[in-house]
């Protein structure tokens, strides 16, 4: 697992869900935090090592275990790329899903 990738995910999670930032800075780039139209969940699109990634606040109204955590008060953010889930961060802890997008690892 790439620790710099994990650090970037935790940084995005912290800025969006803990600090309620309107903008996330990664390196020299700045990315705007938006609200989704239907559920008003926070999301941010950013680029890491050439890969487009979306960080999306977990919808607490679904039936997943991640939603259950969100309902219990934990701060949960899912990370996707190319329509596939890459990872999530719950209260600062990263859980990866298989291979990172665009890599053969």
N, C-alpha and C positions, 0 to 999 in steps of 0.2 A: 504494500500500500504506500502511496506517495504522501509523505507527511506534509509537504507543502500544499498539496491539494486539500487534505483534511484541515489544515490550518486556515486555508481560504474559506472553506465551508463554515467553519466555526466563526470566523470573522464576519461573514455575511449574516449568519444566524444572529450573532450578538448585536450587530448594528441594527438589524431589522426588528427583531423580536424583543430584545432586552432594552436597547437604547432608543427604540422608536424613531430611528433616523429616517429622513426623507431621501437621503443619498447614501450609497455605499461606495467607499473608495477602496480599490484594490490596486496597489502599485500607483501608477500615475493616472489611472482611469477612474472615472466617476460614473455610477449607474443609479438611475432614478428608481425609487421604490414606488410601486403603484398599488392600487386596490383593484381586486377582480370585480367585474361588473355585478355578478349575482350575489355572491356571499360576502363581498368586501373583505376578502382575505388579502394579506400583504404578499406581494410578489416582486421579484427583481430579476431581470435578465442581465447576465454578465458573461465575460469571456475569460477563460482560464486556459493558458497554453494553447490558444487557438480554437478551443472548443466552446461553443455557445451553451450556457447552462442557465437554467431557471431555478431560482429558489422560491418555493411556494409554502406559505403558512398552511399547516395542516387544518383541514376542515373538521371541526369537532363533531359535526352532525353525521358523519359516515359511520360504518360499523367496524372499521379496522381497529387493530390494537393501538395504532398511532393516534387515532381519533379519541380512543378511550383515555389515552395519556393526556391529550389536549383538554378533554373535558375535566380531567382531575386537576388541571391547573399547570401542567407542564408546558413548556414552550417547545413546540415541535415544528420543524421546517423540513419539507421534502425537497430534494434536488433532482432535476430531470435534465436530460439532453436527448434530442432526437426522439422524443416521445417515450423514452425509457427512464425509469427511476434509477438513479445512480447511488443515492445515499440519503440519509436523513440525519438531522442533528436534534437531539432531545436534551434540553438543559445542558448544552455544551459538549455532549458526548456523540461522536460520529459512529454511525452504523453504515457500512458500505454494502451495496448490492452487486455482487459479481464483479465483472470487469468495468473499468471506466470507459466511457464513450470515446471512440476514436483510438483506443489502444488495443494491443494484442496480448495484454497481460491477463 
